[in-house]
């Protein structure tokens, strides 16, 4: 743990810099504190907590000037909220940095986040809702020698909760915008960006030796290299991105220590103009789990990120079964389309009508006789399994089709209607449960009584085959601008358990302050963002949240 004074770190950073380099200093930051006073509830299967109050609290502070920036984060998770891994327990200052910038060059020393391309070989980021912070601690250099050319180089060790993994991560990235050098492309509004990246992991075997049997251990590579190449073409409303990445031999817990190489390919095309949008994407990935420690499991220690190509659902019941990217390998497809019927037209009516549709489909690779390669013990120490690039298995991992219609009927009343058909392979994603099939209906209405008083109501129903059966959800939210919001909701399992998950919340906002108090139950399940998921156990109790930015 980092039992180091947050203030002392900032003072040291300031002291190391000449006074002339700071000039006028600005101070900014934020406070976030989420608190739960838990109660036992046998009916929903809550865990028992000896601590009377659980909290995740963060304080960010940033100092900015003309040439030098510095910052840090204090975290208090001595009594973490349910669902956060036990390794998160602790408090201190795990994140601090000093950044110097002059003209077209920038140097950061300390903790930093970075992403190369789409993140196939490098993406470090913070996602507090998932308990993820995989920042690198070391040095990063960013340089723009001429307009249209960007160069990055970095090295560091990756954070894992309150420690850092031993492996040294190094990499470089280059992006060149051709249109900055070709006038005819500028004249015709054509932009082409070429990009390339390289990442190296230097990880000694140490105590992580893996034995094939009682007398033989695997010869694990000390160096693992990954590279990425991409091209992005843009013309007016059309955009095309093609990207490919490859990783050298990297036996790890994720692939059961086989020596096959990893790769991922993606093609994404989009078109947009006023009143219309279209997105078509395809991705094939194989053996692309890339960690800073090969023996780790769970959501920690990932150097890279693979986007899931599934729609992020915001409504409660459509988000019941979110998809988590399968790093062993998958084919993923997504199509999104949006269209606005103009005001005055037959379908647009007086105020216009917006229609959105999404189709997501994910299935496994054709692995021959190996049905589940990451769980087949015969792969350990081998060269892996053979696949055809375009080969797909018969097994569907995930699929959803949803249509959303948004229409304003009067100046004060609007309605969103959504239908979703979903197939969720719980066995693949969670290890049990089979294929869950569901049809979901959502109605979301909003009525404005006055410029300050608005009522929003949701009604949702999920016809579900498998798991716990059908669900119903209702919500009422009264907003009294500019300060108050009152929310009550209930998610009811009308299938197997017959349990109600009720909640009542009061929210008050004043300038940059936001405080929310509530009481209720939450259902156990996965919380996902961008294909990365965290299991959240069932809870009951009083909640309090405070957010402030300055």
ABEGO torsion letter per residue (X at the ends): XBBBBAAAAAAAAAAABBAAAAEBBBBBEBBBBBBBBBBBBAAAGBBBBABABBBBBBBBBBBBBAABBBBBBBBBAABBBBGBBAAABEBEBABBBBBBBBEABBBBBEBBBBBBEAGAABBBBBBAAAGBBABBBEBBBBBBABBGBBBBBBBEBBBBEABBBABBBBBBBBBBBAAAABAAAAAAGBBBBBBBBBBBBBBBAEAABBBABAABBBBBBABBBBBBBBBBBBBEABBBBBBBBBBBBBBBAAAGGBABBBBBBBBBBBBBBBGBBBBBBBBBBBGABBBABAABBEABGBABBBBAGBBBBABAAAAABBBBBBAAEBBBBBBBBBBBBBBGBAAAEAAEBBBBBBBBBBBBBBAEABABAAABAAABGBAEBBBBAABBBABBABBBBBBBBBBBABAABBBBBBBBBBBBBAAAAAGBGEBBBBBBBBBBBBBBABAABBBBBBBBBBBBBEEAEBBBBBBBBBBBOAABBBBBBBBBBABAAGBBBBBBBBBBBBEABBBBBBBEBBBBEBBBBGGBBBBBBBBBEBBBBBBBBX
